[in-house]
Amino acid sequence: MPGCREYLVAGSKKEMWGGPFCSGLIRGLAFKAKGVCIAPGVTGGQVIRVVVQYIDARPARMHEEFMELALEAMKAVWPCER
């Protein structure tokens, strides 16, 4: 979460470390995840913002695995049609 917050504040500036790490992690998860269909034109920053807002709205779950919560957030916002 700290790296994702850093990305949202600073964008993709080269001097930070956590932001690009978060961005790569989220992009990879979105690319390989089943059940997630992110619409064309949605930016990486928008996806990160959705993940951060989703997790922040559930403080009692902060102890859970970040990747699982991030996937849950993306599925909630961009589910694939059945």
PDB file of N, CA, C and O in Angstrom, chain B, residues numbered from 101:
ATOM      1  N   MET B 101       0.814  -1.197   0.000  1.00  0.00           N
ATOM      2  CA  MET B 101       0.000   0.000   0.000  1.00  0.00           C
ATOM      3  C   MET B 101       0.859   1.265   0.000  1.00  0.00           C
ATOM      4  O   MET B 101       0.522   2.216  -0.705  1.00  0.00           O
ATOM      5  N   PRO B 102       1.951   1.313   0.758  1.00  0.00           N
ATOM      6  CA  PRO B 102       2.751   2.543   0.727  1.00  0.00           C
ATOM      7  C   PRO B 102       3.247   2.890  -0.677  1.00  0.00           C
ATOM      8  O   PRO B 102       3.233   4.058  -1.066  1.00  0.00           O
ATOM      9  N   GLY B 103       3.680   1.895  -1.432  1.00  0.00           N
ATOM     10  CA  GLY B 103       4.145   2.144  -2.787  1.00  0.00           C
ATOM     11  C   GLY B 103       3.027   2.629  -3.699  1.00  0.00           C
ATOM     12  O   GLY B 103       3.251   3.476  -4.564  1.00  0.00           O
ATOM     13  N   CYS B 104       1.837   2.101  -3.509  1.00  0.00           N
ATOM     14  CA  CYS B 104       0.697   2.527  -4.316  1.00  0.00           C
ATOM     15  C   CYS B 104       0.297   3.957  -3.965  1.00  0.00           C
ATOM     16  O   CYS B 104      -0.039   4.747  -4.847  1.00  0.00           O
ATOM     17  N   ARG B 105       0.334   4.281  -2.696  1.00  0.00           N
ATOM     18  CA  ARG B 105       0.050   5.660  -2.292  1.00  0.00           C
ATOM     19  C   ARG B 105       1.101   6.602  -2.872  1.00  0.00           C
ATOM     20  O   ARG B 105       0.781   7.698  -3.332  1.00  0.00           O
ATOM     21  N   GLU B 106       2.349   6.166  -2.844  1.00  0.00           N
ATOM     22  CA  GLU B 106       3.445   6.957  -3.394  1.00  0.00           C
ATOM     23  C   GLU B 106       3.212   7.211  -4.886  1.00  0.00           C
ATOM     24  O   GLU B 106       3.441   8.321  -5.368  1.00  0.00           O
ATOM     25  N   TYR B 107       2.766   6.208  -5.606  1.00  0.00           N
ATOM     26  CA  TYR B 107       2.496   6.349  -7.031  1.00  0.00           C
ATOM     27  C   TYR B 107       1.399   7.387  -7.270  1.00  0.00           C
ATOM     28  O   TYR B 107       1.514   8.219  -8.169  1.00  0.00           O
ATOM     29  N   LEU B 108       0.351   7.336  -6.475  1.00  0.00           N
ATOM     30  CA  LEU B 108      -0.761   8.267  -6.661  1.00  0.00           C
ATOM     31  C   LEU B 108      -0.350   9.703  -6.376  1.00  0.00           C
ATOM     32  O   LEU B 108      -0.874  10.631  -6.992  1.00  0.00           O
ATOM     33  N   VAL B 109       0.571   9.892  -5.459  1.00  0.00           N
ATOM     34  CA  VAL B 109       1.030  11.245  -5.112  1.00  0.00           C
ATOM     35  C   VAL B 109       2.062  11.749  -6.113  1.00  0.00           C
ATOM     36  O   VAL B 109       1.988  12.895  -6.558  1.00  0.00           O
ATOM     37  N   ALA B 110       3.015  10.907  -6.465  1.00  0.00           N
ATOM     38  CA  ALA B 110       4.149  11.357  -7.272  1.00  0.00           C
ATOM     39  C   ALA B 110       4.074  10.952  -8.733  1.00  0.00           C
ATOM     40  O   ALA B 110       4.882  11.426  -9.532  1.00  0.00           O
ATOM     41  N   GLY B 111       3.151  10.108  -9.108  1.00  0.00           N
ATOM     42  CA  GLY B 111       3.110   9.635 -10.488  1.00  0.00           C
ATOM     43  C   GLY B 111       4.206   8.619 -10.723  1.00  0.00           C
ATOM     44  O   GLY B 111       4.451   7.766  -9.870  1.00  0.00           O
ATOM     45  N   SER B 112       4.859   8.694 -11.848  1.00  0.00           N
ATOM     46  CA  SER B 112       5.887   7.702 -12.169  1.00  0.00           C
ATOM     47  C   SER B 112       7.288   8.310 -12.182  1.00  0.00           C
ATOM     48  O   SER B 112       8.118   7.939 -13.012  1.00  0.00           O
ATOM     49  N   LYS B 113       7.549   9.227 -11.280  1.00  0.00           N
ATOM     50  CA  LYS B 113       8.875   9.850 -11.202  1.00  0.00           C
ATOM     51  C   LYS B 113       9.939   8.803 -10.896  1.00  0.00           C
ATOM     52  O   LYS B 113       9.710   7.883 -10.111  1.00  0.00           O
ATOM     53  N   LYS B 114      11.096   8.951 -11.519  1.00  0.00           N
ATOM     54  CA  LYS B 114      12.141   7.939 -11.394  1.00  0.00           C
ATOM     55  C   LYS B 114      12.789   7.878 -10.019  1.00  0.00           C
ATOM     56  O   LYS B 114      13.338   6.838  -9.653  1.00  0.00           O
ATOM     57  N   GLU B 115      12.742   8.959  -9.244  1.00  0.00           N
ATOM     58  CA  GLU B 115      13.436   8.939  -7.965  1.00  0.00           C
ATOM     59  C   GLU B 115      12.734   8.122  -6.881  1.00  0.00           C
ATOM     60  O   GLU B 115      13.319   7.873  -5.827  1.00  0.00           O
ATOM     61  N   MET B 116      11.526   7.713  -7.114  1.00  0.00           N
ATOM     62  CA  MET B 116      10.844   6.898  -6.114  1.00  0.00           C
ATOM     63  C   MET B 116      11.006   5.424  -6.460  1.00  0.00           C
ATOM     64  O   MET B 116      11.280   5.075  -7.608  1.00  0.00           O
ATOM     65  N   TRP B 117      10.837   4.573  -5.473  1.00  0.00           N
ATOM     66  CA  TRP B 117      10.985   3.142  -5.689  1.00  0.00           C
ATOM     67  C   TRP B 117       9.658   2.419  -5.582  1.00  0.00           C
ATOM     68  O   TRP B 117       9.328   1.589  -6.430  1.00  0.00           O
ATOM     69  N   GLY B 118       8.907   2.724  -4.557  1.00  0.00           N
ATOM     70  CA  GLY B 118       7.673   1.975  -4.287  1.00  0.00           C
ATOM     71  C   GLY B 118       6.595   2.156  -5.326  1.00  0.00           C
ATOM     72  O   GLY B 118       5.850   1.216  -5.606  1.00  0.00           O
ATOM     73  N   GLY B 119       6.488   3.344  -5.909  1.00  0.00           N
ATOM     74  CA  GLY B 119       5.448   3.612  -6.898  1.00  0.00           C
ATOM     75  C   GLY B 119       5.554   2.734  -8.128  1.00  0.00           C
ATOM     76  O   GLY B 119       4.576   2.088  -8.502  1.00  0.00           O
ATOM     77  N   PRO B 120       6.723   2.690  -8.773  1.00  0.00           N
ATOM     78  CA  PRO B 120       6.855   1.814  -9.939  1.00  0.00           C
ATOM     79  C   PRO B 120       6.669   0.332  -9.587  1.00  0.00           C
ATOM     80  O   PRO B 120       6.161  -0.442 -10.398  1.00  0.00           O
ATOM     81  N   PHE B 121       7.077  -0.053  -8.393  1.00  0.00           N
ATOM     82  CA  PHE B 121       6.876  -1.437  -7.955  1.00  0.00           C
ATOM     83  C   PHE B 121       5.384  -1.741  -7.897  1.00  0.00           C
ATOM     84  O   PHE B 121       4.933  -2.767  -8.405  1.00  0.00           O
ATOM     85  N   CYS B 122       4.624  -0.848  -7.278  1.00  0.00           N
ATOM     86  CA  CYS B 122       3.175  -1.030  -7.185  1.00  0.00           C
ATOM     87  C   CYS B 122       2.560  -1.066  -8.572  1.00  0.00           C
ATOM     88  O   CYS B 122       1.727  -1.925  -8.861  1.00  0.00           O
ATOM     89  N   SER B 123       2.959  -0.153  -9.420  1.00  0.00           N
ATOM     90  CA  SER B 123       2.418  -0.077 -10.767  1.00  0.00           C
ATOM     91  C   SER B 123       2.649  -1.380 -11.530  1.00  0.00           C
ATOM     92  O   SER B 123       1.731  -1.896 -12.168  1.00  0.00           O
ATOM     93  N   GLY B 124       3.850  -1.904 -11.469  1.00  0.00           N
ATOM     94  CA  GLY B 124       4.158  -3.157 -12.155  1.00  0.00           C
ATOM     95  C   GLY B 124       3.381  -4.326 -11.590  1.00  0.00           C
ATOM     96  O   GLY B 124       2.903  -5.187 -12.329  1.00  0.00           O
ATOM     97  N   LEU B 125       3.259  -4.350 -10.278  1.00  0.00           N
ATOM     98  CA  LEU B 125       2.525  -5.416  -9.607  1.00  0.00           C
ATOM     99  C   LEU B 125       1.054  -5.412 -10.026  1.00  0.00           C
ATOM    100  O   LEU B 125       0.497  -6.452 -10.379  1.00  0.00           O
ATOM    101  N   ILE B 126       0.441  -4.247  -9.982  1.00  0.00           N
ATOM    102  CA  ILE B 126      -0.977  -4.123 -10.321  1.00  0.00           C
ATOM    103  C   ILE B 126      -1.208  -4.409 -11.801  1.00  0.00           C
ATOM    104  O   ILE B 126      -2.166  -5.094 -12.159  1.00  0.00           O
ATOM    105  N   ARG B 127      -0.335  -3.889 -12.665  1.00  0.00           N
ATOM    106  CA  ARG B 127      -0.497  -4.128 -14.103  1.00  0.00           C
ATOM    107  C   ARG B 127      -0.368  -5.616 -14.427  1.00  0.00           C
ATOM    108  O   ARG B 127      -1.128  -6.148 -15.236  1.00  0.00           O
ATOM    109  N   GLY B 128       0.594  -6.281 -13.795  1.00  0.00           N
ATOM    110  CA  GLY B 128       0.767  -7.711 -14.020  1.00  0.00           C
ATOM    111  C   GLY B 128      -0.426  -8.506 -13.536  1.00  0.00           C
ATOM    112  O   GLY B 128      -0.881  -9.430 -14.210  1.00  0.00           O
ATOM    113  N   LEU B 129      -0.930  -8.150 -12.377  1.00  0.00           N
ATOM    114  CA  LEU B 129      -2.097  -8.828 -11.827  1.00  0.00           C
ATOM    115  C   LEU B 129      -3.307  -8.630 -12.742  1.00  0.00           C
ATOM    116  O   LEU B 129      -4.037  -9.580 -13.025  1.00  0.00           O
ATOM    117  N   ALA B 130      -3.516  -7.412 -13.196  1.00  0.00           N
ATOM    118  CA  ALA B 130      -4.651  -7.120 -14.073  1.00  0.00           C
ATOM    119  C   ALA B 130      -4.538  -7.884 -15.391  1.00  0.00           C
ATOM    120  O   ALA B 130      -5.543  -8.339 -15.938  1.00  0.00           O
ATOM    121  N   PHE B 131      -3.326  -8.021 -15.893  1.00  0.00           N
ATOM    122  CA  PHE B 131      -3.100  -8.700 -17.168  1.00  0.00           C
ATOM    123  C   PHE B 131      -3.386 -10.195 -17.077  1.00  0.00           C
ATOM    124  O   PHE B 131      -3.967 -10.772 -17.996  1.00  0.00           O
ATOM    125  N   LYS B 132      -2.985 -10.820 -15.982  1.00  0.00           N
ATOM    126  CA  LYS B 132      -3.102 -12.272 -15.839  1.00  0.00           C
ATOM    127  C   LYS B 132      -4.361 -12.738 -15.105  1.00  0.00           C
ATOM    128  O   LYS B 132      -4.671 -13.930 -15.118  1.00  0.00           O
ATOM    129  N   ALA B 133      -5.081 -11.829 -14.473  1.00  0.00           N
ATOM    130  CA  ALA B 133      -6.213 -12.217 -13.631  1.00  0.00           C
ATOM    131  C   ALA B 133      -7.389 -12.721 -14.450  1.00  0.00           C
ATOM    132  O   ALA B 133      -7.734 -12.155 -15.488  1.00  0.00           O
ATOM    133  N   LYS B 134      -7.986 -13.778 -13.972  1.00  0.00           N
ATOM    134  CA  LYS B 134      -9.219 -14.281 -14.569  1.00  0.00           C
ATOM    135  C   LYS B 134     -10.380 -13.562 -13.895  1.00  0.00           C
ATOM    136  O   LYS B 134     -10.371 -13.358 -12.681  1.00  0.00           O
ATOM    137  N   GLY B 135     -11.365 -13.186 -14.675  1.00  0.00           N
ATOM    138  CA  GLY B 135     -12.537 -12.524 -14.113  1.00  0.00           C
ATOM    139  C   GLY B 135     -12.411 -11.017 -14.048  1.00  0.00           C
ATOM    140  O   GLY B 135     -13.296 -10.346 -13.517  1.00  0.00           O
ATOM    141  N   VAL B 136     -11.318 -10.468 -14.584  1.00  0.00           N
ATOM    142  CA  VAL B 136     -11.114  -9.020 -14.615  1.00  0.00           C
ATOM    143  C   VAL B 136     -11.026  -8.590 -16.066  1.00  0.00           C
ATOM    144  O   VAL B 136     -10.177  -9.075 -16.815  1.00  0.00           O
ATOM    145  N   CYS B 137     -11.902  -7.681 -16.460  1.00  0.00           N
ATOM    146  CA  CYS B 137     -11.918  -7.175 -17.836  1.00  0.00           C
ATOM    147  C   CYS B 137     -11.889  -5.650 -17.796  1.00  0.00           C
ATOM    148  O   CYS B 137     -12.926  -4.990 -17.861  1.00  0.00           O
ATOM    149  N   ILE B 138     -10.700  -5.118 -17.688  1.00  0.00           N
ATOM    150  CA  ILE B 138     -10.540  -3.668 -17.612  1.00  0.00           C
ATOM    151  C   ILE B 138     -10.765  -3.081 -18.998  1.00  0.00           C
ATOM    152  O   ILE B 138     -10.184  -3.536 -19.983  1.00  0.00           O
ATOM    153  N   ALA B 139     -11.606  -2.077 -19.056  1.00  0.00           N
ATOM    154  CA  ALA B 139     -11.980  -1.459 -20.320  1.00  0.00           C
ATOM    155  C   ALA B 139     -10.788  -0.777 -20.979  1.00  0.00           C
ATOM    156  O   ALA B 139      -9.918  -0.244 -20.291  1.00  0.00           O
ATOM    157  N   PRO B 140     -10.746  -0.793 -22.298  1.00  0.00           N
ATOM    158  CA  PRO B 140      -9.692  -0.067 -23.000  1.00  0.00           C
ATOM    159  C   PRO B 140      -9.741   1.413 -22.611  1.00  0.00           C
ATOM    160  O   PRO B 140     -10.815   1.991 -22.445  1.00  0.00           O
ATOM    161  N   GLY B 141      -8.586   1.996 -22.473  1.00  0.00           N
ATOM    162  CA  GLY B 141      -8.513   3.409 -22.122  1.00  0.00           C
ATOM    163  C   GLY B 141      -8.365   3.684 -20.638  1.00  0.00           C
ATOM    164  O   GLY B 141      -8.032   4.802 -20.247  1.00  0.00           O
ATOM    165  N   VAL B 142      -8.606   2.683 -19.808  1.00  0.00           N
ATOM    166  CA  VAL B 142      -8.407   2.849 -18.367  1.00  0.00           C
ATOM    167  C   VAL B 142      -6.904   2.858 -18.107  1.00  0.00           C
ATOM    168  O   VAL B 142      -6.192   1.954 -18.544  1.00  0.00           O
ATOM    169  N   THR B 143      -6.425   3.865 -17.407  1.00  0.00           N
ATOM    170  CA  THR B 143      -4.990   3.991 -17.167  1.00  0.00           C
ATOM    171  C   THR B 143      -4.551   3.176 -15.954  1.00  0.00           C
ATOM    172  O   THR B 143      -5.360   2.782 -15.113  1.00  0.00           O
ATOM    173  N   GLY B 144      -3.250   2.939 -15.895  1.00  0.00           N
ATOM    174  CA  GLY B 144      -2.689   2.250 -14.735  1.00  0.00           C
ATOM    175  C   GLY B 144      -2.951   3.020 -13.459  1.00  0.00           C
ATOM    176  O   GLY B 144      -3.215   2.427 -12.413  1.00  0.00           O
ATOM    177  N   GLY B 145      -2.878   4.334 -13.539  1.00  0.00           N
ATOM    178  CA  GLY B 145      -3.151   5.171 -12.368  1.00  0.00           C
ATOM    179  C   GLY B 145      -4.575   5.012 -11.879  1.00  0.00           C
ATOM    180  O   GLY B 145      -4.824   5.008 -10.673  1.00  0.00           O
ATOM    181  N   GLN B 146      -5.513   4.880 -12.804  1.00  0.00           N
ATOM    182  CA  GLN B 146      -6.908   4.683 -12.412  1.00  0.00           C
ATOM    183  C   GLN B 146      -7.093   3.344 -11.714  1.00  0.00           C
ATOM    184  O   GLN B 146      -7.834   3.247 -10.736  1.00  0.00           O
ATOM    185  N   VAL B 147      -6.431   2.330 -12.208  1.00  0.00           N
ATOM    186  CA  VAL B 147      -6.535   1.007 -11.586  1.00  0.00           C
ATOM    187  C   VAL B 147      -5.941   1.055 -10.179  1.00  0.00           C
ATOM    188  O   VAL B 147      -6.536   0.528  -9.239  1.00  0.00           O
ATOM    189  N   ILE B 148      -4.784   1.677 -10.027  1.00  0.00           N
ATOM    190  CA  ILE B 148      -4.158   1.797  -8.704  1.00  0.00           C
ATOM    191  C   ILE B 148      -5.066   2.575  -7.759  1.00  0.00           C
ATOM    192  O   ILE B 148      -5.219   2.198  -6.597  1.00  0.00           O
ATOM    193  N   ARG B 149      -5.664   3.647  -8.243  1.00  0.00           N
ATOM    194  CA  ARG B 149      -6.567   4.449  -7.396  1.00  0.00           C
ATOM    195  C   ARG B 149      -7.739   3.601  -6.919  1.00  0.00           C
ATOM    196  O   ARG B 149      -8.123   3.693  -5.754  1.00  0.00           O
ATOM    197  N   VAL B 150      -8.314   2.778  -7.790  1.00  0.00           N
ATOM    198  CA  VAL B 150      -9.428   1.901  -7.418  1.00  0.00           C
ATOM    199  C   VAL B 150      -8.985   0.923  -6.330  1.00  0.00           C
ATOM    200  O   VAL B 150      -9.691   0.719  -5.343  1.00  0.00           O
ATOM    201  N   VAL B 151      -7.818   0.325  -6.519  1.00  0.00           N
ATOM    202  CA  VAL B 151      -7.303  -0.642  -5.535  1.00  0.00           C
ATOM    203  C   VAL B 151      -7.092   0.030  -4.184  1.00  0.00           C
ATOM    204  O   VAL B 151      -7.512  -0.503  -3.157  1.00  0.00           O
ATOM    205  N   VAL B 152      -6.451   1.183  -4.173  1.00  0.00           N
ATOM    206  CA  VAL B 152      -6.182   1.888  -2.912  1.00  0.00           C
ATOM    207  C   VAL B 152      -7.494   2.273  -2.226  1.00  0.00           C
ATOM    208  O   VAL B 152      -7.642   2.073  -1.021  1.00  0.00           O
ATOM    209  N   GLN B 153      -8.439   2.819  -2.977  1.00  0.00           N
ATOM    210  CA  GLN B 153      -9.724   3.206  -2.381  1.00  0.00           C
ATOM    211  C   GLN B 153     -10.471   1.995  -1.833  1.00  0.00           C
ATOM    212  O   GLN B 153     -11.080   2.071  -0.766  1.00  0.00           O
ATOM    213  N   TYR B 154     -10.429   0.895  -2.547  1.00  0.00           N
ATOM    214  CA  TYR B 154     -11.111  -0.320  -2.118  1.00  0.00           C
ATOM    215  C   TYR B 154     -10.534  -0.826  -0.801  1.00  0.00           C
ATOM    216  O   TYR B 154     -11.275  -1.155   0.126  1.00  0.00           O
ATOM    217  N   ILE B 155      -9.222  -0.885  -0.726  1.00  0.00           N
ATOM    218  CA  ILE B 155      -8.580  -1.389   0.486  1.00  0.00           C
ATOM    219  C   ILE B 155      -8.756  -0.406   1.636  1.00  0.00           C
ATOM    220  O   ILE B 155      -9.011  -0.821   2.767  1.00  0.00           O
ATOM    221  N   ASP B 156      -8.623   0.892   1.364  1.00  0.00           N
ATOM    222  CA  ASP B 156      -8.816   1.901   2.419  1.00  0.00           C
ATOM    223  C   ASP B 156     -10.223   1.858   2.998  1.00  0.00           C
ATOM    224  O   ASP B 156     -10.420   2.172   4.172  1.00  0.00           O
ATOM    225  N   ALA B 157     -11.198   1.474   2.189  1.00  0.00           N
ATOM    226  CA  ALA B 157     -12.590   1.404   2.655  1.00  0.00           C
ATOM    227  C   ALA B 157     -12.841   0.185   3.541  1.00  0.00           C
ATOM    228  O   ALA B 157     -13.926   0.035   4.104  1.00  0.00           O
ATOM    229  N   ARG B 158     -11.840  -0.683   3.663  1.00  0.00           N
ATOM    230  CA  ARG B 158     -11.966  -1.916   4.460  1.00  0.00           C
ATOM    231  C   ARG B 158     -10.792  -2.032   5.438  1.00  0.00           C
ATOM    232  O   ARG B 158     -10.002  -2.970   5.336  1.00  0.00           O
ATOM    233  N   PRO B 159     -10.669  -1.104   6.373  1.00  0.00           N
ATOM    234  CA  PRO B 159      -9.510  -1.112   7.273  1.00  0.00           C
ATOM    235  C   PRO B 159      -9.384  -2.382   8.112  1.00  0.00           C
ATOM    236  O   PRO B 159      -8.276  -2.744   8.509  1.00  0.00           O
ATOM    237  N   ALA B 160     -10.470  -3.050   8.383  1.00  0.00           N
ATOM    238  CA  ALA B 160     -10.412  -4.282   9.175  1.00  0.00           C
ATOM    239  C   ALA B 160      -9.741  -5.420   8.407  1.00  0.00           C
ATOM    240  O   ALA B 160      -9.400  -6.447   8.992  1.00  0.00           O
ATOM    241  N   ARG B 161      -9.552  -5.239   7.100  1.00  0.00           N
ATOM    242  CA  ARG B 161      -8.959  -6.298   6.278  1.00  0.00           C
ATOM    243  C   ARG B 161      -7.517  -6.000   5.884  1.00  0.00           C
ATOM    244  O   ARG B 161      -6.934  -6.725   5.078  1.00  0.00           O
ATOM    245  N   MET B 162      -6.936  -4.938   6.444  1.00  0.00           N
ATOM    246  CA  MET B 162      -5.577  -4.526   6.081  1.00  0.00           C
ATOM    247  C   MET B 162      -4.539  -5.623   6.324  1.00  0.00           C
ATOM    248  O   MET B 162      -3.475  -5.609   5.706  1.00  0.00           O
ATOM    249  N   HIS B 163      -4.827  -6.550   7.196  1.00  0.00           N
ATOM    250  CA  HIS B 163      -3.881  -7.632   7.498  1.00  0.00           C
ATOM    251  C   HIS B 163      -3.873  -8.719   6.418  1.00  0.00           C
ATOM    252  O   HIS B 163      -2.989  -9.576   6.403  1.00  0.00           O
ATOM    253  N   GLU B 164      -4.856  -8.679   5.521  1.00  0.00           N
ATOM    254  CA  GLU B 164      -4.958  -9.698   4.477  1.00  0.00           C
ATOM    255  C   GLU B 164      -3.936  -9.449   3.367  1.00  0.00           C
ATOM    256  O   GLU B 164      -3.363  -8.365   3.266  1.00  0.00           O
ATOM    257  N   GLU B 165      -3.723 -10.452   2.552  1.00  0.00           N
ATOM    258  CA  GLU B 165      -2.769 -10.390   1.453  1.00  0.00           C
ATOM    259  C   GLU B 165      -3.153  -9.276   0.471  1.00  0.00           C
ATOM    260  O   GLU B 165      -4.284  -9.225  -0.013  1.00  0.00           O
ATOM    261  N   PHE B 166      -2.206  -8.395   0.188  1.00  0.00           N
ATOM    262  CA  PHE B 166      -2.448  -7.253  -0.701  1.00  0.00           C
ATOM    263  C   PHE B 166      -2.937  -7.699  -2.078  1.00  0.00           C
ATOM    264  O   PHE B 166      -3.901  -7.141  -2.602  1.00  0.00           O
ATOM    265  N   MET B 167      -2.287  -8.688  -2.661  1.00  0.00           N
ATOM    266  CA  MET B 167      -2.636  -9.126  -4.014  1.00  0.00           C
ATOM    267  C   MET B 167      -4.076  -9.647  -4.082  1.00  0.00           C
ATOM    268  O   MET B 167      -4.772  -9.412  -5.070  1.00  0.00           O
ATOM    269  N   GLU B 168      -4.515 -10.339  -3.057  1.00  0.00           N
ATOM    270  CA  GLU B 168      -5.883 -10.857  -3.046  1.00  0.00           C
ATOM    271  C   GLU B 168      -6.891  -9.717  -2.962  1.00  0.00           C
ATOM    272  O   GLU B 168      -7.917  -9.737  -3.642  1.00  0.00           O
ATOM    273  N   LEU B 169      -6.597  -8.729  -2.132  1.00  0.00           N
ATOM    274  CA  LEU B 169      -7.490  -7.575  -2.025  1.00  0.00           C
ATOM    275  C   LEU B 169      -7.492  -6.759  -3.308  1.00  0.00           C
ATOM    276  O   LEU B 169      -8.540  -6.269  -3.730  1.00  0.00           O
ATOM    277  N   ALA B 170      -6.331  -6.609  -3.932  1.00  0.00           N
ATOM    278  CA  ALA B 170      -6.248  -5.867  -5.188  1.00  0.00           C
ATOM    279  C   ALA B 170      -7.069  -6.561  -6.272  1.00  0.00           C
ATOM    280  O   ALA B 170      -7.790  -5.909  -7.026  1.00  0.00           O
ATOM    281  N   LEU B 171      -6.958  -7.869  -6.343  1.00  0.00           N
ATOM    282  CA  LEU B 171      -7.731  -8.638  -7.320  1.00  0.00           C
ATOM    283  C   LEU B 171      -9.230  -8.506  -7.043  1.00  0.00           C
ATOM    284  O   LEU B 171     -10.023  -8.335  -7.968  1.00  0.00           O
ATOM    285  N   GLU B 172      -9.601  -8.585  -5.802  1.00  0.00           N
ATOM    286  CA  GLU B 172     -11.000  -8.430  -5.405  1.00  0.00           C
ATOM    287  C   GLU B 172     -11.525  -7.054  -5.835  1.00  0.00           C
ATOM    288  O   GLU B 172     -12.647  -6.935  -6.326  1.00  0.00           O
ATOM    289  N   ALA B 173     -10.701  -6.023  -5.644  1.00  0.00           N
ATOM    290  CA  ALA B 173     -11.086  -4.657  -6.025  1.00  0.00           C
ATOM    291  C   ALA B 173     -11.312  -4.563  -7.529  1.00  0.00           C
ATOM    292  O   ALA B 173     -12.304  -3.986  -7.975  1.00  0.00           O
ATOM    293  N   MET B 174     -10.401  -5.123  -8.305  1.00  0.00           N
ATOM    294  CA  MET B 174     -10.534  -5.059  -9.761  1.00  0.00           C
ATOM    295  C   MET B 174     -11.744  -5.847 -10.250  1.00  0.00           C
ATOM    296  O   MET B 174     -12.436  -5.409 -11.169  1.00  0.00           O
ATOM    297  N   LYS B 175     -12.004  -6.997  -9.651  1.00  0.00           N
ATOM    298  CA  LYS B 175     -13.169  -7.789 -10.037  1.00  0.00           C
ATOM    299  C   LYS B 175     -14.467  -7.060  -9.706  1.00  0.00           C
ATOM    300  O   LYS B 175     -15.455  -7.179 -10.430  1.00  0.00           O
ATOM    301  N   ALA B 176     -14.460  -6.308  -8.613  1.00  0.00           N
ATOM    302  CA  ALA B 176     -15.656  -5.569  -8.208  1.00  0.00           C
ATOM    303  C   ALA B 176     -15.971  -4.435  -9.184  1.00  0.00           C
ATOM    304  O   ALA B 176     -17.137  -4.147  -9.453  1.00  0.00           O
ATOM    305  N   VAL B 177     -14.933  -3.799  -9.709  1.00  0.00           N
ATOM    306  CA  VAL B 177     -15.131  -2.642 -10.583  1.00  0.00           C
ATOM    307  C   VAL B 177     -15.178  -3.031 -12.059  1.00  0.00           C
ATOM    308  O   VAL B 177     -15.947  -2.450 -12.825  1.00  0.00           O
ATOM    309  N   TRP B 178     -14.368  -4.005 -12.466  1.00  0.00           N
ATOM    310  CA  TRP B 178     -14.288  -4.404 -13.860  1.00  0.00           C
ATOM    311  C   TRP B 178     -14.527  -5.905 -14.036  1.00  0.00           C
ATOM    312  O   TRP B 178     -13.637  -6.616 -14.502  1.00  0.00           O
ATOM    313  N   PRO B 179     -15.705  -6.391 -13.672  1.00  0.00           N
ATOM    314  CA  PRO B 179     -15.963  -7.833 -13.851  1.00  0.00           C
ATOM    315  C   PRO B 179     -16.155  -8.144 -15.328  1.00  0.00           C
ATOM    316  O   PRO B 179     -16.590  -7.293 -16.104  1.00  0.00           O
ATOM    317  N   CYS B 180     -15.830  -9.349 -15.698  1.00  0.00           N
ATOM    318  CA  CYS B 180     -16.072  -9.798 -17.066  1.00  0.00           C
ATOM    319  C   CYS B 180     -17.551 -10.184 -17.183  1.00  0.00           C
ATOM    320  O   CYS B 180     -18.151 -10.676 -16.228  1.00  0.00           O
ATOM    321  N   GLU B 181     -18.116  -9.958 -18.340  1.00  0.00           N
ATOM    322  CA  GLU B 181     -19.506 -10.368 -18.546  1.00  0.00           C
ATOM    323  C   GLU B 181     -19.579 -11.878 -18.559  1.00  0.00           C
ATOM    324  O   GLU B 181     -18.667 -12.549 -19.042  1.00  0.00           O
ATOM    325  N   ARG B 182     -20.630 -12.396 -18.045  1.00  0.00           N
ATOM    326  CA  ARG B 182     -20.781 -13.852 -17.983  1.00  0.00           C
ATOM    327  C   ARG B 182     -21.572 -14.340 -19.147  1.00  0.00           C
ATOM    328  O   ARG B 182     -21.807 -15.542 -19.274  1.00  0.00           O
TER     329      ARG B 182
END
